[in-house]
Amino acid sequence: MTTMRGWREEVVALSLRGNGYGDEEEDRPEKPRRYGVTEMRSPFYSFRPAHHALQEILDSLGPFVDGLKFSGGCHSLMGKELVREITDLAHKHDIYVSTGDWAEHLLRQGPSSFKQYVEECKALGFDTIELNAGSLKLPEEALLRLVHLIKNSGLRAKPLFSVKFDSSDIPASGDRAFGAYVPPVKQSSERVEDVDLLIRRAERCLEAGADMIMIDADDVCQRADSLRADIIAKIVGRLGLQKTMFEASNANTSEWFVKRYGPKVNLFVDHSDVMNLERLRGFNIRRSIPSSRLASPFFLM
């Protein structure tokens, strides 16, 4: 008897093959995917016994999810047995498991504690260790040593960089006549990120063996229709789509990325936005195929 999960996966697989996405250049391949990756934030209500809710989510959305992230170090508040249950559940759905922003707290106890942390994460079933470069506040060479340590442990390394800029660089909304006087805006106290330096540090992490670069660019994307969309374009142009993942905090941000960079863009979203993101990816593919092929159930789910 076919289970609900098996039925959904079979529908997706048939739909992908039926639309001709079966080679290396396909827009929406089956898992494991090298591009078009969707990493999902683990729901905070996934604690025992309510972690069955996570299973229901994965039963419904499993074919569309590539990774599961424990955000905010929430795994540090769980028992080891529960963490292992959740990582095993994700692996059953062919989903990798990533840590969130937590490694920086271990470094306060010394380098040996970080190595112990990596070994424990591996034992609990984690596949990826995230390194928040901004929170770590380490010299570049020290960050690269952490990447090497993670890779030597057999896990994937995912450095996280945050893009910041001065909000006063964004023009005020509203129409103004050409040549109208624009009063100067007081500079904000936000830290301005040197994007070229950020990209160079990310490139060195990739050279050291990092598997993916996570970019927290929500500050930019909220003003995507203003001047600073060029920051995202610069990052994509230098690092490429396949090795870069962007954090999309809401559905509007996801739509912004898919519309501009297509279904191959890698995004980290909340579990509540997964289906909407997959719809956007499918719609982007659908625009380039004949109408006679749109009856596939992949586009109707």
C-alpha positions in Angstrom: 0.0 0.0 0.0 1.4 3.4 -1.0 1.9 5.8 1.8 1.0 9.5 1.6 4.7 10.4 1.6 5.5 7.9 -1.1 2.6 9.2 -3.2 3.8 12.8 -3.0 7.4 11.9 -3.9 6.2 9.8 -6.8 4.0 12.6 -8.1 6.9 15.0 -7.9 9.4 12.6 -9.6 6.9 11.8 -12.5 6.2 15.5 -12.9 9.9 16.4 -13.2 10.6 13.6 -15.6 7.5 14.4 -17.6 8.6 18.0 -18.1 12.1 16.9 -19.3 14.1 17.8 -16.3 16.4 14.8 -16.3 19.8 16.0 -17.2 22.6 18.0 -15.6 21.2 21.3 -16.8 17.7 20.8 -15.5 16.1 23.7 -13.6 14.5 21.6 -10.9 16.3 18.3 -10.4 15.4 15.7 -7.8 17.3 15.5 -4.5 20.2 15.6 -3.7 20.3 19.0 -5.5 23.4 21.1 -6.2 21.3 24.2 -6.9 17.8 25.4 -6.2 18.4 24.2 -2.6 15.7 25.0 0.0 16.9 25.0 3.6 14.1 25.2 6.1 14.1 26.6 9.6 13.1 24.0 12.1 9.8 24.9 13.8 10.3 25.8 17.4 7.4 23.6 18.4 9.3 20.5 17.3 10.0 19.5 21.0 8.8 16.2 22.4 6.0 15.2 22.1 5.0 17.9 19.7 7.9 17.1 17.4 5.4 14.9 15.5 4.3 18.2 14.0 7.7 18.3 12.3 7.1 14.9 10.9 3.8 16.0 9.5 5.5 19.0 7.8 8.2 16.7 6.3 5.6 14.2 5.2 3.9 17.0 3.2 6.9 19.1 2.1 9.8 16.6 2.2 10.3 16.4 -1.6 10.7 20.2 -1.6 13.1 20.6 1.3 16.8 19.9 1.1 18.0 21.0 4.5 16.8 21.5 8.1 18.4 24.1 10.3 18.2 24.4 14.1 18.1 28.1 14.4 19.4 30.2 17.3 21.1 27.3 19.0 17.8 25.7 20.0 19.4 22.2 19.8 21.5 23.2 22.9 18.3 23.3 24.9 17.2 19.8 23.8 18.2 16.4 25.2 20.6 14.5 23.0 18.0 11.7 22.5 15.5 14.2 21.0 18.1 15.9 18.8 19.0 12.5 17.4 15.4 11.6 16.8 15.0 14.8 14.8 18.1 14.4 12.7 17.2 10.8 12.0 13.7 11.9 10.9 15.3 14.5 8.5 17.6 11.9 7.1 14.7 9.6 6.3 13.4 12.3 4.1 16.8 12.8 2.4 17.3 16.1 4.2 20.6 17.3 5.6 20.7 18.9 9.1 22.5 22.1 9.9 23.4 23.9 13.1 22.5 27.5 13.6 24.3 30.5 15.3 25.8 28.7 18.2 29.5 27.9 17.5 30.6 31.4 18.5 29.5 30.7 22.1 31.8 27.7 22.3 34.9 29.7 21.3 34.7 31.6 24.6 35.8 28.4 26.3 38.8 27.9 24.1 39.7 26.1 20.7 39.4 22.6 22.2 35.8 23.2 23.1 35.0 24.0 19.5 36.6 20.7 18.3 34.5 18.9 21.0 31.4 20.7 19.7 32.0 19.6 16.2 32.6 16.0 17.2 29.4 16.0 19.3 27.4 17.5 16.4 28.6 14.7 14.2 27.6 12.1 16.8 24.1 13.6 17.0 23.6 13.4 13.2 24.3 16.9 12.1 25.7 17.2 8.5 26.6 20.9 8.4 28.2 23.3 10.8 27.3 27.0 10.4 29.9 29.6 11.3 28.6 33.1 11.8 31.6 35.2 10.7 30.1 38.4 12.1 29.5 37.0 15.6 32.7 35.1 15.8 34.8 38.2 15.2 37.8 36.2 14.4 40.8 37.1 12.2 40.4 35.6 8.7 43.1 33.0 9.2 41.4 31.8 12.4 38.1 31.5 10.5 39.8 29.4 7.8 41.3 27.1 10.4 37.7 26.4 11.7 36.6 25.6 8.2 39.5 23.1 7.9 38.6 21.6 11.3 35.0 21.0 10.3 36.0 19.5 6.9 38.6 17.2 8.5 35.8 16.0 10.8 33.8 14.8 7.8 31.1 17.5 8.0 30.1 20.3 5.7 31.1 23.9 6.6 28.8 26.8 5.9 30.1 30.3 6.9 27.5 33.0 7.4 28.2 36.6 6.4 25.8 39.5 7.0 25.5 42.4 4.6 25.0 45.8 6.4 24.9 49.3 5.0 24.0 52.7 6.1 20.2 53.2 5.9 20.7 56.9 5.0 22.0 55.7 1.6 18.4 54.8 0.8 16.4 57.7 -0.7 13.2 58.7 1.0 10.0 57.3 -0.7 7.7 59.5 -2.7 8.0 61.4 -6.0 10.1 64.5 -6.2 10.4 66.9 -9.1 13.7 66.7 -11.0 16.2 69.0 -9.4 14.3 69.4 -6.2 16.3 70.1 -3.1 16.9 67.0 -1.0 17.8 67.8 2.6 20.8 65.9 3.9 20.0 62.8 6.1 21.9 62.2 9.3 24.1 59.2 9.0 22.8 56.3 11.0 24.8 54.3 13.5 24.6 51.0 11.6 27.8 49.3 10.8 28.6 49.7 7.0 29.9 46.4 5.5 32.6 46.5 2.9 31.0 44.2 0.3 34.3 43.6 -1.5 36.0 42.5 1.7 33.0 40.3 2.5 33.2 38.6 -0.9 36.9 38.1 -0.6 36.6 36.5 2.8 33.8 34.3 1.4 36.0 33.3 -1.6 38.8 32.3 0.8 36.4 30.2 2.8 35.4 28.4 -0.4 39.0 27.9 -1.3 39.6 26.4 2.2 36.8 23.8 1.5 33.6 25.5 2.6 30.6 23.9 0.9 28.2 26.8 0.9 28.2 30.5 1.8 25.2 31.8 3.7 24.4 35.5 3.1 22.1 37.2 5.6 21.0 40.1 3.3 17.6 40.7 4.7 18.5 44.3 5.5 19.2 44.8 1.8 16.2 42.8 0.5 13.7 44.9 2.5 14.8 47.8 0.3 15.3 45.7 -2.8 13.4 48.2 -5.1 15.8 50.9 -4.0 19.5 51.5 -4.8 21.2 48.6 -3.0 20.0 45.6 -5.1 23.4 46.0 -6.7 24.9 44.5 -3.5 23.1 41.2 -4.2 24.1 41.3 -7.9 27.8 41.8 -6.9 27.8 38.8 -4.5 26.1 36.5 -7.1 28.4 37.7 -9.8 31.5 36.9 -7.8 30.5 33.8 -5.8 28.0 32.3 -8.2 24.5 30.9 -7.4 25.6 27.3 -6.7 27.8 28.1 -3.8 25.7 30.9 -2.3 22.5 30.7 -0.1 20.5 33.7 0.9 18.4 34.0 4.0 14.8 35.0 3.0 12.9 36.1 6.1 9.5 36.4 4.4 7.6 35.5 1.2 8.3 38.8 -0.4 12.0 38.3 -0.1 11.7 34.8 -1.6 9.7 36.1 -4.5 12.3 38.9 -5.1 15.1 36.3 -5.4 13.3 33.8 -7.6 12.1 36.6 -10.0 15.6 38.0 -10.4 17.7 34.9 -10.3 15.4 32.0 -11.3 14.6 28.7 -9.6 18.3 27.8 -9.2 18.8 30.3 -6.4 19.5 28.7 -3.0 17.3 30.0 -0.2 16.9 29.6 3.6 13.2 30.1 4.5 10.8 29.5 7.4 8.9 26.2 7.3 5.7 28.1 6.6 7.2 29.6 3.4 8.4 26.3 1.8 5.3 25.6 -0.3 5.1 29.2 -1.5 8.7 29.1 -2.5 8.2 25.9 -4.4 5.3 27.4 -6.2 7.5 30.4 -7.2 10.2 28.0 -8.5 7.6 26.0 -10.5 6.0 29.2 -11.9 9.4 30.4 -13.0 10.0 27.1 -14.8 6.5 27.0 -16.2 7.0 30.3 -18.0 9.5 28.7 -20.3 7.6 25.5 -21.3 4.7 24.9 -23.7 1.2 25.3 -22.3 0.4 21.7 -23.4 2.8 20.5 -20.7 1.3 22.5 -17.8 -1.1 19.8 -16.8 1.5 18.1 -14.8 0.4 17.7 -11.2 3.8 19.2 -10.1 2.4 22.6 -10.9 -0.9 22.0 -9.3 0.2 20.9 -5.8 
